[in-house]
Amino acid sequence: MSDFQNKFIEASVEQGVGVIRLNRSNARNALNLAVLRELVAVLEQHENDPGVRVIVLTGGEGNFSSGADIDMLGTHTAASYSVSEIRSHYETIRAAKKPMVAAVSGFCLGGGCEIALSCDYVIASDSAVFAQPEIKLGIIPGAGGTQLWALRSGATEQVSAALEGKTVTAFDARRMRLINQVVPKAALMQAALSFAQTLAQRAPLALCAAKAATRARWRMSLDAALDHEVLLMSNLLASVDAHEGIAAFLDKRPAQFRGA
Amino acid sequence: MSEVNDIDAALSDKELLHAIRHQLKKGPSQVSLRGETHAPLSAAACDWITLLVHTQIPVHVHLDGHLETRGLALALLADQTTFSPGTTIGKTACWSPLLAVLAHRRLGPGGTRQLLLTDDPASVLNTYGLLNTSALANTDLKSALHAATELPFDEALAFASWLPSGPSQP
């Protein structure tokens, strides 16, 4: 197990899982530039660490994140937000190549919700609440909150989230397929780590390829995404892991994937 | 955990919502409501009903005097309900669409029909174990029951598997 220590982010690596924990509990893990910088720096460390196959992003059992510090938004002009460092950090999180699991408890609001929904899986405690409350401030979500709900729950829930700022409980979120699983609050980290460790036993290259393939529709047509899928699949056939996976299946033994 | 102060069950809907919210923010060991409830159940009650339905903190209700629909609603929302001796329930207290929805959630379709058609709502509540019971004030059991209501069976089972399996504090 290795550890990184920052001011607002705690990070560790264990059994192939890189954990990123927001650690600004006195501000309900509100996001400011310093938090986002540290988060992205640790995320990039995990992305570049071959020992990390899956990333868990969490705020612990308290709150995932209450969203962006309001004063952070107030510093922007009409022209500056679109080219801001903040925007760039959100995009980096959304573009992570390795599978990401958000372990969510308590408030998961605004920018915090957008980060959670940028992950591939969302495991939430029964205390979690999700919302895009930006409309109540006279703005709209600016880091994916007008799109990411629809990808999981459809247009109906997306409209409610963006136009009403409606808060949904973890159980509501599960019913609308916004999240993958609800667990008791005390079991959140254990459940998320257990799930991530199971995922981390899959072939690393295939995991990243599967993530890339499933997200291809974010930026291309169905035809292009299907072509993209074929290319990714073709590349994997040349991998050591694919040979190992097929051999292990035929030998009726567990595969030992190396990420090569 | 902060000390528990009883909320007056006779407050207006708006005041009741505010009082319950205020108490929940303090992280109490339980939410406690007490008093007479002459009030009917209006649309304005939906907010505090939703709050009580979703709270993970045990809800205790002690009712006395003469109860109307709100009293029955509180009994259906509570984990532990007690009536003072001599408590009476209005003859039309069950005739409420909002109460029918609450009853369906708590008692199922059969129990709901019994409650809506009975002249003796207290006996139905008693039959379904909602009166003078304390076992379900256990937070783990409350969480499991809530999950069973909210999630598909297999997911509720998975949820419950993360909870302590042995006897825990009542």
Interface residues (C-beta under 8 A of the other chain):
Chain A: D126 S127 T169 F171 R174 R175 Q181 V182 V183 P184 K185 A186 A187 Q190 A191
Chain B: H54 Q56 D140 S143 H146 A147 E150 L151 E155 A158 F159 W162 L163
